């Protein structure tokens, strides 16, 4: 008889993967609402809630 590892419980989640999926969804929503073929780097930063390179400290 062959031993097979049991399946993980349904409550086990990969939190990093869930965050990445959420961010991808936010980018898809922004892309579908945007004019033009591409999102600007500034809009991507805004959607992902990150500071653009060179702007550290958010002095605003």
C-alpha positions as a printed NumPy array, in Angstrom:
array([[  0.   ,   0.   ,   0.   ],
       [  1.265,   3.44 ,  -0.868],
       [  1.272,   6.234,   1.704],
       [ -0.087,   9.577,   0.554],
       [  0.4  ,  12.775,   2.526],
       [ -2.81 ,  14.155,   3.918],
       [ -4.291,  17.331,   2.522],
       [ -3.8  ,  20.523,   4.46 ],
       [ -6.679,  21.94 ,   6.369],
       [ -8.82 ,  24.461,   4.504],
       [ -7.884,  27.056,   7.133],
       [ -4.219,  27.127,   6.086],
       [ -3.612,  30.149,   3.881],
       [ -0.639,  31.665,   2.136],
       [ -0.985,  35.289,   3.257],
       [  1.66 ,  36.581,   0.826],
       [ -0.148,  34.97 ,  -2.099],
       [ -3.456,  36.458,  -0.966],
       [ -1.944,  39.95 ,  -0.83 ],
       [ -0.414,  39.507,  -4.292],
       [ -3.761,  38.37 ,  -5.701],
       [ -5.472,  41.405,  -4.161],
       [ -2.862,  43.774,  -5.637],
       [ -3.207,  42.168,  -9.075],
       [ -6.956,  42.632,  -8.848],
       [ -6.528,  46.303,  -7.978],
       [ -4.236,  46.749, -10.983],
       [ -6.751,  45.029, -13.285],
       [ -9.538,  47.293, -12.056],
       [ -7.371,  50.379, -12.613],
       [ -6.356,  49.168, -16.072],
       [ -9.944,  48.53 , -17.117],
       [-10.957,  52.035, -16.023],
       [ -7.936,  53.822, -17.536],
       [ -7.813,  55.642, -20.854],
       [ -5.097,  54.487, -23.202],
       [ -3.165,  51.26 , -23.57 ],
       [ -0.957,  51.423, -20.463],
       [ -1.054,  52.595, -16.888],
       [  1.448,  55.289, -16.024],
       [  4.088,  54.517, -13.423],
       [  2.514,  57.147, -11.161],
       [ -0.91 ,  55.51 , -11.386],
       [  0.57 ,  52.074, -10.688],
       [  2.315,  53.479,  -7.612],
       [ -0.957,  55.066,  -6.487],
       [ -2.923,  51.832,  -6.959],
       [ -0.277,  49.79 ,  -5.128],
       [  0.043,  52.483,  -2.43 ],
       [  3.817,  52.813,  -2.768],
       [  6.073,  55.846,  -2.855],
       [  7.751,  56.459,  -6.207],
       [ 11.55 ,  56.096,  -6.271],
       [ 13.302,  59.181,  -4.994],
       [ 10.376,  60.376,  -2.879],
       [ 11.157,  59.082,   0.594],
       [  9.417,  60.338,   3.719],
       [  6.2  ,  61.551,   2.037],
       [  6.785,  65.192,   2.97 ],
       [  3.337,  66.354,   1.998]])
